[in-house]
Amino acid sequence: MSDNVTSNMQSFTDRFVEFSARIANQVHLRSLRDAFAGVMPIFILAGLAVLVNNVVFPWIFEGETLVRFKVWGEAIINGTLNIAALLIAPMIAWSLARNKNFGNPVSAVVIALCSFIIMMPMQVDMVPVGGKVAVSLTSILTFANIGSTGIFAGVIIGLLSTEIFIRIAQFKRLEINLGDNVPPAVSQSFSSLLPTIITLSLFAVFAALLSNLLHTDLIHLITTLIQQPLRLINTSLPGTLFIYSFGNFLFTLGIHQSVVNSVVLEPFLLINTNENMLAYAAGQPIPHIINNIFVPTFGMVGGTGSTISLLIAIFLFSRQKASKQVARLAITPGLFNINEPVIFGLPIVFNVPLMIPFVLLPAIGIFFAWVCTTLGLMSRCVVMIPWTTPPVLSAWLATAGDWRAVVVQLIIIVFGVFFYLPFLKISERVALRNNGINDQDA
């Protein structure tokens, strides 16, 4: 009977792993992951600019001199955070076209960028400086539409415009062939001329219909009907804990957690991060606790699963030579949140005892940090930092120099050591028995 149960469980696990792997390799999801990974250095630069502008410069300068030096950070913010959506759309187009082996991915980038601008509102209501009444302006682009607010619209337009363009470009009858004597760049541009015209014309027709019939635009429509509701759910405490924990559970099956987190969670957390950084740079109240700085800083200490605590537990309490050897190899990359050596070397993958704290500890850390932030015991995260920033330093930088955040992170690490410990002991005993070694002989 037990053999049948075990066989059924293995069969279910195999099917689940196969399904999850298929999802992980889905071309659109893979393209989203590639695109967000590509723009991440830009947002990290923005975080450093916010940190320097609001923490470093005020230590050194004051008055008019401080205002002049802050122009440096403000210029970087305008070229990064305030054009986030404008960066995302073409990056997604490039990634999708390349992943679909399309011969001219640069054309897809141009199409996505043009389509995104086409879908912008024709008229924007703005309040002049010092004024009280809004005035209508035409023929302008606002940071509100091409920045954080438009990120989800950029995602949709990047995917949709590229799909339409590639499908139309597959019709050979629409291809203009100028012969072999024409330079390749000219030949490629003419071969995609008609697909370009058709794709952009379709977006323009859609923009005209929205403007004339519904008196709105696609950016506003997506933000109101899709982005905000999803964002409220996904970046709420329950939503974040569930999605992040599910991604970590997939990692215990050998499937990287970015399959879920980089698609379902990260775009919305990134919007919260951008709004926090902009608010901090402007000296305004910080709107969000949960963002994509907060989650890894307190839920990914030492890497996914907060495995720095596991490594410490091994060094302090383990008697098994194999575990200590893996820990010695894994500690250096683990200090920079790279923990594949411990995940696949110990292993944690398909190791039921260690799977439990691997999934639960990050959720506990996020919840504890959320409570501390809500109670005002630490500052909110306002600086985008590289994900490889070591523990302790990461908490201090992410909160723009709040030592209390360091204490919170240290509490999570210490708690994690004792949380991992009983599961580590069980895992080691199971490993010993599977190898035919008695506990006393270890």
C-alpha positions in Angstrom: 0.0 0.0 0.0 2.8 2.4 1.0 4.6 1.6 -2.3 1.5 2.6 -4.3 1.2 5.9 -2.3 4.9 6.6 -2.9 4.6 5.8 -6.6 1.5 8.0 -7.0 3.3 10.9 -5.2 6.3 10.5 -7.4 4.1 10.4 -10.5 2.3 13.6 -9.4 5.6 15.3 -8.6 7.0 14.4 -12.0 3.9 15.7 -13.8 3.9 18.9 -11.8 7.6 19.4 -12.5 7.1 18.8 -16.2 4.1 21.2 -16.3 6.1 23.9 -14.4 9.1 23.5 -16.6 6.8 24.0 -19.7 5.5 27.2 -18.1 9.0 28.3 -17.4 10.0 27.9 -21.0 6.9 29.7 -22.4 8.2 32.2 -24.8 6.2 35.2 -23.5 7.0 34.6 -19.9 10.7 34.0 -20.7 10.7 37.3 -22.7 9.3 39.2 -19.8 12.0 37.8 -17.4 14.7 38.7 -19.9 13.3 42.3 -20.4 13.1 43.1 -16.7 16.5 41.6 -16.1 17.8 43.9 -18.9 16.5 47.1 -17.4 17.3 46.3 -13.8 20.8 48.1 -13.9 18.9 51.2 -14.9 16.7 51.1 -11.8 19.7 50.3 -9.5 21.4 53.4 -10.9 18.3 55.4 -10.0 18.4 53.9 -6.5 22.0 55.0 -6.1 21.1 58.5 -7.3 18.3 58.7 -4.8 20.6 57.6 -2.0 23.4 60.1 -3.0 20.9 63.0 -3.5 19.1 62.5 -0.2 21.7 61.0 2.1 25.2 61.7 0.9 24.9 65.2 -0.5 23.0 66.6 2.6 25.9 65.5 4.8 28.3 67.6 2.7 26.3 70.5 1.3 23.5 72.8 2.3 21.4 75.7 0.9 21.8 76.7 -2.7 24.9 74.5 -3.1 22.9 71.4 -2.1 20.1 72.3 -4.6 22.7 72.7 -7.4 24.4 69.3 -6.6 21.0 67.6 -6.5 20.5 68.3 -10.2 22.8 65.4 -10.8 20.5 62.9 -9.2 17.4 64.5 -10.5 18.7 64.2 -14.1 19.4 60.5 -13.5 15.9 60.0 -12.1 14.4 61.6 -15.2 16.4 59.3 -17.4 15.5 56.1 -15.5 12.5 56.0 -13.2 10.5 58.6 -15.1 10.8 56.7 -18.4 10.4 53.2 -17.0 7.5 52.3 -19.3 9.2 53.7 -22.3 12.2 51.4 -21.6 10.1 48.3 -20.8 8.1 48.2 -24.0 11.0 48.1 -26.5 13.0 45.7 -24.2 10.1 43.3 -24.2 9.8 43.6 -28.0 13.5 42.8 -28.4 13.4 39.8 -26.0 10.2 38.4 -27.6 11.5 38.8 -31.2 14.8 37.2 -30.3 13.2 34.3 -28.4 11.0 33.7 -31.4 14.0 33.7 -33.7 12.6 36.6 -35.7 15.2 37.8 -38.2 15.0 41.5 -37.5 14.4 42.2 -33.8 15.5 45.8 -34.1 12.4 46.4 -36.2 10.2 45.0 -33.4 11.9 47.4 -31.0 11.0 50.4 -33.2 7.4 49.1 -33.7 6.9 48.7 -29.9 8.3 52.2 -29.2 6.1 53.8 -31.9 3.0 51.8 -30.8 3.5 52.9 -27.2 3.7 56.6 -28.2 0.7 56.2 -30.5 -1.4 54.9 -27.6 -0.6 58.0 -25.5 -3.3 60.5 -24.7 -3.6 63.3 -27.2 -4.5 65.8 -24.5 -3.3 66.1 -20.9 -4.7 68.1 -18.1 -2.1 69.8 -15.9 -2.0 72.4 -13.2 0.6 75.1 -13.9 3.2 75.9 -11.3 1.6 78.3 -8.8 -1.8 77.8 -10.4 -5.0 76.2 -9.1 -6.9 75.4 -12.2 -5.9 72.6 -14.6 -5.3 73.5 -18.3 -5.4 71.2 -21.3 -2.2 70.7 -23.2 -1.7 68.8 -26.5 1.4 67.3 -28.2 3.3 66.5 -25.0 4.5 63.4 -23.2 4.3 63.4 -19.4 6.5 61.4 -17.0 3.2 60.2 -15.4 2.4 58.2 -18.6 5.8 57.0 -19.7 7.1 56.3 -16.1 5.9 54.0 -13.4 2.2 54.5 -14.1 2.6 53.2 -17.6 4.7 50.1 -16.9 1.9 47.6 -17.2 0.7 49.3 -20.4 4.3 49.1 -21.7 4.3 45.3 -21.0 1.1 44.7 -22.9 1.9 47.0 -25.8 5.4 45.5 -26.1 4.0 41.9 -26.3 1.0 42.8 -28.5 2.8 45.0 -31.0 5.6 42.4 -31.5 3.2 39.5 -31.9 1.2 41.4 -34.5 4.3 42.6 -36.3 5.9 39.2 -36.5 2.7 37.5 -37.7 2.1 40.1 -40.4 5.8 39.9 -41.4 5.4 36.2 -42.1 3.3 36.9 -45.1 5.8 36.7 -48.0 3.5 38.7 -50.3 4.0 41.7 -48.1 7.7 41.5 -48.4 9.4 44.1 -50.7 12.5 42.6 -52.2 15.0 45.1 -53.7 17.5 42.4 -54.9 21.0 41.4 -53.9 22.7 44.6 -55.0 21.2 46.6 -52.1 22.9 46.9 -48.7 21.5 44.5 -46.2 20.3 47.3 -43.8 18.3 48.9 -46.6 16.9 45.6 -47.8 15.7 44.7 -44.3 14.0 48.0 -43.8 12.1 47.7 -47.0 11.2 44.1 -46.4 9.5 45.1 -43.2 7.9 48.3 -44.6 4.4 47.0 -45.2 4.2 45.0 -41.9 5.3 48.2 -40.1 2.7 50.3 -41.8 -0.1 47.8 -41.1 0.9 47.3 -37.5 1.2 51.0 -36.6 -2.0 51.8 -38.5 -3.9 49.2 -36.5 -2.7 50.7 -33.2 -3.6 54.2 -34.5 -7.1 53.0 -35.4 -7.5 51.5 -31.9 -6.3 54.8 -30.4 -8.8 56.8 -32.5 -11.7 54.5 -31.4 -10.8 54.9 -27.7 -10.5 58.6 -28.0 -13.7 59.2 -30.0 -16.0 56.6 -28.6 -14.8 56.2 -24.9 -13.0 59.5 -24.5 -10.0 57.8 -23.0 -6.7 56.2 -24.0 -5.1 52.8 -23.7 -2.6 53.8 -21.0 -5.4 55.1 -18.7 -7.6 52.2 -19.5 -5.0 49.5 -18.7 -3.9 51.4 -15.6 -7.5 51.8 -14.3 -9.0 48.4 -15.2 -6.0 46.0 -15.0 -2.9 47.4 -13.4 -4.4 49.0 -10.2 -6.7 46.0 -9.3 -3.9 43.5 -9.9 -1.4 45.7 -8.0 -3.7 46.0 -5.0 -4.0 42.2 -4.9 -0.5 41.1 -5.7 1.4 43.7 -3.6 -0.9 43.3 -0.6 0.7 41.4 2.3 -1.4 38.2 1.7 -0.9 38.4 -2.1 2.9 38.9 -1.8 3.3 36.1 0.8 1.4 33.6 -1.3 3.0 34.4 -4.7 6.5 34.6 -3.3 6.1 31.4 -1.3 4.7 29.6 -4.3 7.8 30.7 -6.3 10.1 29.4 -3.6 8.2 26.1 -3.6 8.8 25.8 -7.3 12.5 26.3 -6.6 12.5 23.3 -4.3 11.4 21.3 -7.3 14.3 22.6 -9.3 12.4 25.3 -11.1 13.7 28.8 -10.6 11.4 31.0 -8.6 11.6 33.8 -11.2 9.1 31.8 -13.3 6.4 33.1 -11.0 7.9 36.1 -9.3 9.4 38.0 -12.2 6.1 37.8 -14.2 3.3 37.9 -11.6 5.0 39.9 -8.8 8.0 41.9 -9.8 6.3 44.3 -12.3 3.9 45.5 -9.7 6.5 45.6 -6.9 8.7 47.6 -9.3 5.9 50.2 -9.6 5.8 50.5 -5.8 9.5 50.9 -5.7 9.6 53.6 -8.3 6.9 55.5 -6.5 8.8 55.2 -3.2 12.0 56.5 -4.7 10.3 59.4 -6.4 8.5 60.3 -3.2 11.7 60.1 -1.2 13.6 62.2 -3.7 10.8 64.8 -3.5 10.7 64.8 0.3 7.1 63.4 0.3 5.6 60.7 2.5 6.7 57.2 1.4 3.5 55.4 0.0 4.4 51.7 0.1 5.8 49.2 2.5 6.0 46.3 0.1 8.1 46.7 -3.0 10.8 44.9 -4.8 13.5 46.2 -2.5 11.6 45.2 0.7 10.8 41.7 -0.3 14.3 40.4 -1.1 15.9 42.4 1.7 13.9 40.7 4.3 12.7 37.5 2.5 15.8 36.6 0.5 18.6 37.0 3.1 21.6 35.1 1.6 19.5 34.1 -1.4 16.1 32.5 -2.1 14.9 30.7 1.0 17.0 33.0 3.3 19.7 30.2 3.2 22.3 32.3 5.0 20.6 31.1 8.2 20.9 27.5 7.1 24.6 27.9 6.4 25.1 29.4 9.9 23.1 26.5 11.4 25.4 24.0 9.6 28.6 25.7 10.8 27.4 25.9 14.4 25.4 22.7 14.9 26.0 20.2 12.1 28.2 17.1 12.7 28.0 15.9 9.2 31.1 16.4 7.1 29.3 16.5 3.8 27.0 19.3 5.0 30.0 21.3 6.3 31.8 20.9 3.0 28.9 22.2 1.1 28.5 25.1 3.5 32.2 26.0 3.1 31.7 26.1 -0.6 28.4 28.0 -0.4 29.2 30.6 2.2 31.1 33.1 -0.1 28.5 33.2 -2.9 25.8 33.1 -0.2 27.1 36.4 1.3 26.1 37.9 -2.1 22.7 36.2 -2.2 23.9 33.5 -4.7 22.8 30.2 -3.2 22.5 27.7 -6.0 25.5 25.8 -4.5 23.5 25.1 -1.3 20.1 24.6 -3.1 21.5 21.9 -5.5 24.6 20.8 -3.5 23.2 20.0 0.0 20.6 19.6 -1.6 17.4 21.5 -0.8 15.7 20.4 -4.1 13.3 17.5 -3.4 14.6 17.3 0.2 11.3 17.4 2.0 12.6 18.3 5.5 14.5 21.4 4.1 11.8 22.3 1.7 9.6 23.3 4.6 11.7 26.1 6.1 13.0 27.1 2.6 9.4 28.1 1.8 8.2 29.3 5.2 11.2 31.3 6.5 11.1 34.0 3.7 7.3 34.5 4.4 8.0 34.9 8.1 10.8 37.3 7.5 8.6 39.5 5.2 5.7 39.4 7.7 8.0 40.3 10.6 9.6 43.2 8.7 6.1 44.4 7.5 4.9 44.5 11.2 8.0 46.4 12.3 7.5 48.9 9.4 3.8 49.3 10.2 4.6 50.0 13.8 7.1 52.6 12.8 10.1 50.6 14.2 12.0 51.0 10.9 11.9 53.1 7.8 10.4 52.1 4.5 12.6 50.9 1.7 13.4 53.7 -0.7 16.6 52.8 -2.5 17.0 50.3 -5.2 20.0 48.2 -4.5 21.7 45.4 -6.4 20.3 42.0 -5.4 23.8 40.8 -4.7 24.2 43.3 -1.8 25.3 41.4 1.3 23.0 41.0 4.3 23.2 43.8 6.9 24.5 46.3 4.3 21.4 45.6 2.2 19.0 46.6 5.0 21.0 49.7 5.8 21.2 50.9 2.1 17.6 50.0 1.2 16.2 52.2 4.0 18.6 55.0 3.2 20.7 54.4 6.3 18.3 53.3 9.0 20.2 51.2 11.5 16.9 49.8 12.9 16.3 47.9 9.6 19.7 46.2 10.1 18.5 45.1 13.6 15.3 43.7 12.0 17.3 41.8 9.4 19.7 40.4 12.0 16.7 39.2 14.1 15.4 37.4 11.0 18.7 35.8 10.4 19.1 34.6 14.0 15.5 33.3 14.1 16.1 31.5 10.8 19.1 29.7 12.2 17.0 28.1 14.9 14.0 27.6 12.5 16.2 25.7 10.0 17.9 23.7 12.7 15.4 20.9 13.5 14.7 20.4 9.8 18.5 20.3 9.1 18.8 17.6 11.8 16.0 15.5 10.3 17.5 15.9 6.8 20.9 14.7 8.0 19.4 11.7 9.7 17.5 10.8 6.6 20.6 11.1 4.5 22.6 8.9 7.0 20.0 6.2 7.0 19.7 6.3 3.2 23.5 5.7 3.1 23.2 2.9 5.6 25.0 4.7 8.4 23.7 4.8 12.0 23.4 8.1 13.8 26.0 7.0 16.3 28.5 6.3 13.5 28.2 9.8 12.0 
